[in-house]
Amino acid sequence: MKRMLAWLRQTPTACDPRCASLLPAAPLSELPLARQRIVVVDLETSGLNLQRDQLLAIGAVVIENGAIDFSQQFECTLRRSGHCASASTLIHGIAPSAIAAGEEPDEALLAFMQFLGDSPLLAFHAAFDQHMLARALKESLGYRLRHPFLDVADLAPLLCPQVNLRRAGLDDWLQHFQLQASERHHASADALATAELALILFSKARQQGLDSLAVLHQRVQSRRRRQLAPSL
């Protein structure tokens, strides 16, 4: 029985036919940052367990033509049956009643992917958001997320090496640049705060001659390799 359950969990879900209309992910571009469309996303989840916890809410804003485009915003809460209040409820503030009244996961996720288009994604501590979003898409739509993610938590120390913030979180960087988040641990508010931080970092990137997402990604990867290399 355990083997059967394990096999079922590993069996890929057939891709929802509605996904056929979605734009394929574009590779990271070498165009100047001011000519990019970038979707800044933040997720709220039922907890931090990558395998068991669920995606509850998505908030996203768009950076385009070098500025936040307030006409392009996305926000939704996903319906989750049997969801109960937990310790995470105290953090994100999404009540079980709001979850019960949310959108069906497949419809919410499809709408987000239509909003995303072929654009790259930007998030703070992006690995968590990338994993949770990819898992939700696979489970609800059988869709494999291929869009590249860039992590603001990597870009900030790369572009601001003189700032002495070890293992800094979003709040630390917002405070450093004197940015205000209207409501922390709310998906849309956190996405907006992350976008405002990203614009400051992009300005610094241009000053350093790193004026494309492709180049920034390469520099982040190089920095990561240096950090992992054994010291002589």
N, C-alpha and C positions, 0 to 999 in steps of 0.2 A: 504493500500500500504506500509506504514511504517513497519507494522508487517511482511509483506511478505519479504521486503528487509532485515529486521533483521533476519528472519528465514534463508534466503539464506546465510547470512554472517556466521551464526552459523552451517550451514550444513557442515559436514566434507567432504573434497575433497577425492575421492577415490585414494588410493595409486597407484602411477605410477608403472606398472609391472616391469620397469627397476630397481626399488628399491629392488626387490627380491634378487639381487646378492650382495647387500651391506652387509658387516659384521655387526653383532649386536654389540652394545656397550659393552665393557668389564667393569666390576666394577673397582674402584680404587684399584690398586695393593699394596701389602705389600712388593713387591720386592724392593731392593735398588734402589735409584734414578738413579744410573749409569747404571742400566739395563732396564730402562724404555724407551719406545718410546712415546714422548709427542709432540703434534702438537700445536704450538704457533700461534694464529690467531689474525688478526686485520681486522676490517671492516670499510669501508667508506660508509656513508649513505647520503641521501638527506636532513637530518635534525635529530633532536633528539626526534621527536614524535614517540613513540613506536607503535602507531596504524596507523598513516597516512604516515610516511616517508618510503622510500624504500631503500633496500640494493643496493648499486651501485658497490662496489668492494670488493674483498676478497684477502688478502695476508696472507701467512702462511709459516712457516719454521718448521723444525723438530729438536727436541733435542733427540738424541739417543746415547747410550753408553757414556753418560756424556758430550756430546759435540754437537754443532750445526752441523748437516749434510747438507752441502751446495748442495749435490746432490739431496736432497729432498726439493724442494721449490714449492710453488703454488702461482699463481697470475692470476687474471682475472677481467675483467670489465663486468658488466651485462648490456645488452641492456634494455632500458626502454623507451617505446614509450611516446612521449609527454613530455619528461623531459626538463625542462627549467633551465637556470642559476638562482641561488638563492644565499642567503647569505652564504650557506654552500660551494658553489663553490669556494669562496674566501679562504676557509680553506683547502679543499682537492684538489683543482685545477683540478678536472676532468671536462673537458669541455663537453657541450651537444653533440658536434660532436663525442667525444670519447664514450659517452654513446650510441649514435645512432649506432656506429660501434662495440659495444660490443657483447658478446656471448648471445644467448638466455638464459634466467634465468634458465629454467629447465636443460639445458645441462651443464651450468656452475656449478650449485649446485650439480648435479649428479657427475660431475667430481671431485668436492671438496670432496664429501662424499667418493668416491672411494680412493682419496688421503688420507683421514682421516683414513679409515679402522676402526678398533675397538679401536683406541687410545683415551685417554682423551685429553681434550682441556685446554689450558692455555691462558689467556688474561689479559689485564689491564683494570680494571672496567668491569669485565666479564659479569655482569648481563645484561648490555645493548647489548653486542655482542651476548650473548646467546639468548636473546629474539628476536632480529632482525633476527638472523640466523634461529631460530626455526620457526618464522613466515614466512620467505621466503620459507623454505622447505615445510611447510604445504600448502602454497598458490600455489607453483609451481609444487610440486610433491606429495602432500598429504602425506608427510612423517613426522613422529613424531620423533623429535630429542631426543634421550635418553642419549647421551654421556655426561659424567660428565665434568663440567667446574671448574677449579680452578682460583682464582683471585689473580694476582700478587700484586694488591693493598691491599689485605688482608695479603699475605705472608710477604711482606716487613716489616710492623710494628711489626708483630709477631716475626720475626727472628732478627729484629734490634730495640729492645725496647729502646735502648739508644739514638736513632736518634730522634731529636725533630723536626719532620715535621708533622704538623697538617693538615689533609685532603690533603695530598700530591698527586699531579698528577704524570704522567709518567715523565714529564720534571724535576720535583723536584728530583725524585729518580735517574734519569740518571745523573743529575748534582752532586748529592751527591757522587755517585760512579765514577764520572769523565768518564762517557760513552758518546759517541757521536752518535747521530742519523743522518744518511746521509741526510734524508729528512723527516721532521715531517709531520704528517697528510697525509702520503702516506702509503697505507695498508701494502705493503711488507716491507718498511723501518721501520715502527712502529713495525711490527711483529718481525723483526730481533733485534731491540733495546730491545723489551720486552724479547726476548729469552736470550740476553746477560745479562740483569738484572736478569733473572731467574737463570742462571748458578751461579751467585754470591750468590744469596739467597740459592740455593741448597747446595753450599759449606758450608754456615753458618748452614744450617739445619743438615748436616752430623756432624758438630762439636758439635751440641747440641743434638745429638742422635736421630734426627727426620729424618731418612733416608728412607722414603717411602711416596708416595702420600697419601696413606690411613691415615697414622699417621698425616701428615700435615693437611689434611682435618679435622680430628678430633680436632686438636689443634685450627684451625681457628674457628670451630663451638663452642668450649668451650670458646674461647676468646670473641666471639660475644655474647654468653649467659651472660657472666660476665658483658659485657658492657651494656646489656639491663636490667640486674637485678637492682631493686631499691636499692639504697644505704641505709644502716641502720644508 
